[in-house]
């Protein structure tokens, strides 16, 4: 790969003044973890993202919202280079993580993905015991110390220890969907990342399990930067510090996902700077 130049149902709108276009990089972010500039991405000849610029703050929850097909998941997967695993893809622009280009030729992708963990839309525990699901990644990464302590700490931080401490040798598939998702979060935490990416982590869960994951996200942001894709406007309003709204726009005869605007969640949901954002948040489209 060449090195780059580098609302749901309309409920009462929890309705921030932000500029559009290039100014949508959220200049008020004080401590930047990701600095993304002019990012474009292609699957073969199909352009999925066009000229996205955004800053993501440390130990904050940033929600990515927008209609299906606007490139939110593609953008998320660019941050830890998971899209590298897809053939015939191409990226342009720049993504800096802690001041270092993510797509630099000398960066270790394995180490990058350890530092930037991922939780997927559908819970995906390994076909192993609860204990082994948490322990396997630290073992592969050569982590030292008492594995029992690490497993307990990770499950505790994922708010699952009290529910599974007496059945650690049971299959992970014996857990409920919400428990499995928290197990996947514990698995991500176990390798001591700095960032946790979440791709619609509650879409397959019932309301009670969703609330528990949301509470967990709020607790975890004390130690981690979280970037979450969600189609649930109420969830974005409840848990995130900042929100970035993506939409599909036509330019130069082709359609691709673009960042319309970003800002603090309070501001984005009360006084968005672009009519398209207001229309989406209030359920008039998308």
matplotlib code that plots the C-alpha trace (Angstrom):
import matplotlib.pyplot as plt

x = [0.0, 1.4, 2.1, -0.6, 0.2, -0.7, -33.5, -34.1, -37.8, -38.5, -38.6, -38.3, -35.1, -32.4, -31.2, -24.4, -23.1, -20.5, -18.9, -19.1, -16.5, -12.9, -13.9, -15.6, -12.3, -13.5, -10.8, -11.9, -10.4, -7.7, -5.9, -5.9, -5.5, -6.4, -5.8, -7.4, -6.9, -8.4, -9.1, -10.5, -11.0, -11.9, -13.1, -11.8, -13.2, -16.0, -15.2, -16.5, -15.1, -14.3, -12.1, -12.8, -11.0, -11.7, -9.9, -10.8, -10.1, -8.4, -10.5, -13.7, -16.5, -17.0, -20.1, -20.2, -23.8, -25.4, -27.5, -26.5, -23.9, -22.3, -18.9, -19.0, -17.7, -15.2, -13.9, -13.7, -11.7, -9.3, -8.2, -6.6, -6.0, -8.5, -9.3, -5.9, -7.4, -9.7, -8.3, -8.2, -8.7, -7.0, -6.6, -5.4, -5.0, -3.5, -4.4, -2.1, -2.4, -0.6, 1.3, 2.5, 1.2, -0.9, -0.1, 3.7, 5.7, 7.7, 4.7, 3.9, 0.3, 0.2, 1.2, -1.2, -4.1, -3.1, -3.2, -6.4, -8.9, -12.1, -15.5, -17.8, -21.5, -22.3, -20.7, -18.0, -16.5, -14.0, -15.3, -13.4, -14.0, -14.8, -11.3, -9.5, -11.4, -9.8, -6.4, -5.6, -4.7, -2.3, -0.6, -0.2, 1.2, 3.7, 2.4, 4.0, 2.6, -0.2, -2.8, -5.4, -5.1, -5.3, -8.4, -10.1, -9.1, -10.3, -13.6, -14.1, -13.5, -16.0, -18.5, -18.7, -16.6, -19.4, -21.6, -18.9, -16.3, -17.7, -17.9, -14.7, -14.2, -17.7, -18.0, -18.3, -21.4, -23.2, -23.5, -26.3, -25.8, -25.2, -22.7, -20.9, -20.5, -19.1, -16.8, -15.6, -14.9, -13.0, -11.0, -10.1, -9.2, -6.9, -4.2, -4.1, -5.2, -5.4, -8.4, -11.5, -13.4, -17.0, -19.1, -22.8, -22.0, -25.6, -27.5, -28.0, -28.9, -32.1, -32.8, -31.5, -28.3, -27.9, -28.2, -25.5, -23.1, -23.8, -23.1, -19.9, -18.8, -19.2, -17.1, -14.4, -13.8, -12.0, -9.1, -9.8, -10.6, -13.8, -15.1, -18.5, -20.7, -24.3, -27.7, -29.4, -29.7, -30.8, -27.7, -25.4, -27.0, -26.7, -23.2, -21.0, -19.0, -18.7, -20.6, -19.6, -22.3, -21.6, -23.8, -23.7, -23.1, -22.6, -19.6, -17.8, -20.5, -20.0, -21.5, -19.4, -19.5, -18.5, -18.3, -20.9, -20.0, -18.8, -18.8, -19.8, -22.8, -24.7, -24.2, -24.8, -28.1, -29.4, -28.2, -26.4, -24.8, -26.0, -29.7, -28.8, -27.7, -30.8, -33.0, -31.2, -31.2, -34.9, -35.8, -36.8, -34.4, -32.1]
y = [0.0, 3.4, 5.7, 8.4, 12.1, 10.4, 9.2, 6.6, 7.1, 10.8, 11.5, 14.9, 16.2, 16.4, 19.2, 22.7, 25.9, 24.2, 25.0, 22.7, 21.5, 21.9, 23.5, 20.3, 19.1, 20.2, 22.7, 22.8, 19.3, 20.0, 16.7, 15.0, 11.3, 11.0, 13.8, 12.8, 15.1, 14.9, 11.1, 9.3, 5.6, 3.2, -0.4, -1.1, 1.6, 2.5, 5.5, 5.0, 8.1, 11.6, 14.2, 13.5, 15.7, 15.2, 15.3, 12.8, 13.7, 11.6, 9.9, 11.0, 9.1, 10.2, 9.0, 8.6, 8.9, 9.0, 7.0, 3.5, 3.4, 6.7, 5.2, 5.3, 1.7, 2.1, 5.2, 3.4, 0.5, 2.9, 4.0, 0.7, -0.5, -3.3, -2.4, -3.6, -7.1, -6.3, -6.8, -4.0, -1.1, 2.2, 5.1, 8.7, 11.4, 11.3, 9.7, 10.5, 8.5, 10.2, 12.3, 9.3, 8.5, 5.3, 4.4, 4.9, 2.1, 1.5, 1.2, -2.2, -3.0, -5.7, -3.2, -0.6, -3.0, -3.8, -0.1, 0.4, -2.4, -3.2, -4.4, -5.5, -5.2, -8.8, -10.3, -12.7, -14.7, -17.4, -21.0, -21.3, -20.9, -17.5, -17.5, -18.4, -15.7, -13.1, -14.8, -15.7, -12.3, -11.4, -14.8, -14.3, -10.8, -12.3, -10.4, -11.3, -11.5, -13.6, -14.4, -15.1, -11.6, -10.1, -12.1, -11.0, -7.4, -7.3, -9.0, -6.6, -3.5, -4.9, -5.3, -9.0, -10.6, -10.9, -12.8, -15.3, -15.7, -19.1, -20.5, -19.3, -22.7, -22.7, -22.0, -18.3, -19.3, -20.1, -16.4, -14.1, -11.7, -8.8, -10.8, -12.0, -8.4, -7.4, -10.4, -9.1, -5.7, -7.5, -9.3, -6.0, -4.4, -7.4, -6.3, -2.8, -0.7, 3.1, 3.3, 1.1, 1.2, 0.1, -0.7, -0.6, -2.6, -2.6, -3.3, -7.0, -6.5, -6.0, -2.7, -3.8, -5.2, -2.0, 0.2, -1.9, -1.5, 2.3, 2.5, 0.5, 2.9, 5.9, 4.2, 3.1, 6.6, 7.5, 5.3, 4.9, 6.9, 5.4, 5.9, 4.3, 3.9, 4.1, 4.5, 5.2, 8.9, 8.6, 6.5, 9.0, 11.8, 9.8, 8.5, 10.6, 13.8, 14.6, 13.6, 13.5, 13.3, 11.6, 11.6, 10.3, 13.2, 13.4, 15.2, 15.0, 12.6, 10.0, 9.4, 8.8, 9.2, 12.6, 14.3, 17.0, 18.4, 17.6, 19.1, 18.6, 16.3, 18.9, 21.4, 19.0, 17.9, 21.3, 23.7, 21.8, 24.1, 22.3, 21.6, 18.1, 17.3, 18.7, 16.7, 13.5, 14.0, 14.9, 11.9, 13.8, 11.5, 8.5]
z = [0.0, -0.9, 2.0, 2.1, 1.9, 4.4, 14.4, 14.7, 15.4, 15.6, 19.3, 20.8, 19.4, 21.9, 19.7, 18.7, 16.3, 14.2, 10.9, 7.9, 5.5, 6.5, 9.8, 10.8, 12.3, 15.7, 16.6, 20.2, 20.9, 23.4, 23.7, 20.3, 19.9, 16.3, 13.8, 10.5, 7.5, 4.0, 4.2, 1.2, 0.8, -2.1, -2.4, -5.8, -8.1, -5.6, -3.4, 0.2, 1.9, 0.5, 2.1, 5.8, 8.3, 12.0, 15.4, 18.1, 21.8, 24.4, 27.0, 25.4, 23.7, 20.1, 18.3, 14.6, 13.3, 9.8, 7.5, 6.3, 3.6, 4.5, 5.5, 9.3, 9.7, 6.9, 8.7, 12.0, 10.5, 8.9, 12.4, 13.2, 9.6, 9.7, 6.1, 5.1, 5.3, 2.4, -1.1, -3.7, -1.3, -1.5, 1.0, 0.6, 3.1, 6.6, 10.0, 12.9, 16.1, 19.0, 16.5, 14.4, 10.9, 11.1, 7.5, 7.8, 6.3, 9.5, 11.8, 13.4, 12.4, 15.1, 17.8, 16.3, 16.7, 20.2, 21.1, 19.2, 20.1, 18.3, 19.5, 16.7, 16.0, 16.8, 19.9, 18.6, 21.5, 20.6, 20.8, 24.1, 27.8, 29.3, 30.9, 27.7, 25.7, 27.9, 28.3, 24.7, 23.4, 26.3, 25.8, 22.1, 22.8, 25.3, 28.3, 31.6, 35.1, 36.7, 34.1, 36.7, 38.0, 34.5, 33.6, 36.8, 36.3, 32.7, 33.6, 36.5, 34.3, 31.8, 34.7, 34.2, 36.9, 39.5, 37.0, 35.7, 38.5, 39.4, 35.9, 34.1, 32.5, 31.0, 27.2, 26.3, 24.3, 27.5, 28.2, 27.1, 24.2, 26.5, 28.6, 25.4, 24.3, 27.7, 27.4, 24.0, 25.7, 28.5, 25.8, 24.2, 27.5, 28.4, 26.0, 27.6, 24.6, 24.6, 22.3, 21.9, 18.6, 18.8, 15.7, 16.8, 19.9, 21.1, 17.8, 18.6, 22.2, 24.2, 25.9, 29.4, 27.9, 25.9, 29.0, 30.7, 27.8, 27.7, 31.5, 30.9, 28.1, 30.4, 33.1, 30.6, 29.2, 32.4, 31.0, 27.3, 24.2, 22.7, 19.2, 18.6, 15.5, 16.3, 14.5, 17.9, 18.3, 21.9, 22.6, 21.0, 23.0, 26.3, 26.2, 23.8, 24.5, 20.8, 17.7, 14.0, 11.4, 8.1, 5.0, 1.5, -0.9, -4.7, -6.0, -9.4, -10.6, -7.8, -4.4, -1.3, 2.5, 3.7, 7.1, 7.2, 10.6, 14.1, 17.5, 21.1, 21.4, 23.3, 20.6, 17.7, 19.2, 20.1, 17.4, 14.5, 12.0, 8.9, 7.9, 6.9, 10.4, 11.9, 9.4, 10.4, 14.1, 14.1, 11.9, 8.8, 6.8, 7.2]

ax = plt.figure().add_subplot(projection="3d")
ax.plot(x, y, z, "-o")
ax.set_aspect("equal")
plt.show()
